[in-house]
Amino acid sequence: TIGMGRLGDDIPFPDGDGSVRFVQSDLDEPTLTAMAETTGGLYFRAEDTDGLRRVTKQIDRLERSPVQRQVFVPWRDWAWGWVWAGFGLLVAERVLRLTVWRGVV
């Protein structure tokens, strides 16, 4: 978990009408620390943008574990249409050869 800011700082908060109002920060470090301990993770605190950069660099240096993911590829088999079309053409060729084109060949 990462705690950002300082307790009591004013934080800009956009309203729905396009204006911005400032709210006072209520950074709850004990809860963030407890969450990190419960999940076996770490708690980091960053007070400004530079601090956040340092924290993310520190997190990047931590042990990495391989990530496995399943990728779903939607598949639709179009081959049977071509197979039936080819079969139909072969049947049509055989019928025409035995009837209409019998004397041509």
Secondary structure by P-SEA (a helix, b strand, c coil): cccccccbbbbbbbccccbbbbbbbbccaaaaaaaaaaacbbbbbbccaaaaaaaaaaaaacbbbbbbbbbbbbcccaaaaaaaaaaaaaaaaaaaaaccccccc
